[in-house]
């Protein structure tokens, strides 16, 4: 069976070994005579999956004991709303680092709930970089500071994170969670939709410090309170059980690969192939993100004209590549090189780029 060279931005590639394992267990999970998705979420077998997902997340990402790991629904977009609903207090604005379309969506939701301030913005650079830490101004008494660790659309990524003192730092890591080690202690909350680095869509991982779980608003509906889910171990209502199960398989795969530090090295090797193809093309390919803000997950680049870009996409599709069209808001080209994208796909893309340049340069 030929696998596509899958550079989709999300839902995105899942490791072949993971899909094969899921296939093996699909109809009969551990001799239960049924699929995991047919099973009660209160059954010991599913509780095992739920616990294993948590334990592996903790182990691989180095999550300290004073944080809860939650598996929620509604995608990262629901977190855009849930965060201000829980933590945005009157008289204490929520501060946002504005680095692109996803940050903007988070800000828009917070504005419906209360006062927001922009702690730093790279709008004047068309979001083609993340701010330096010295540009980020955290207002004293802010309810929290929110940033997007990796902007999936622009292809920019924070290399280091600001110190925010008593103000909790909240990160949307939807498009780079588990792609590199991070010091969890810097953050109050980390959240991510699963469908890029963790598995299929349908589950959102939230890593939240225990004091924040307690601090969340008590006057919002139960489903929107972190405390509800923390107390119930993510089993308050019917969880997205099949997606959580798939996340456990992806986490085991990361562990087999040697853990997150190894994955980061692998990601660096992969993206170097494509960034080199851009940088060594004599200007035929133009990288969009400023070099110091370049993402290891989403590589954005352009060609000399939109016609040539269309031609590139058409020919790439004919050669087995998928998902190289840039986001509809910004155009151009984008290769998403999440954890599950194999080195061979990146080698093939670098080769395709060189050949395309020879034909059209
Ligand atoms: N945040 C970032 C950085 C994203 O890339 C995405 C999706 O692409 C989202 C949030 C939205 O995630 P969801 O579709 O899970 O709501």
Boltz pocket constraint, residues with backbone or C-beta under 6 A from the ligand:
constraints:
  - pocket:
      binder: B
      contacts: [[A, 9], [A, 10], [A, 74], [A, 75], [A, 76], [A, 77], [A, 78], [A, 102], [A, 148], [A, 150], [A, 151], [A, 152], [A, 153], [A, 172], [A, 173], [A, 174], [A, 175], [A, 193], [A, 194]]
      max_distance: 6.0
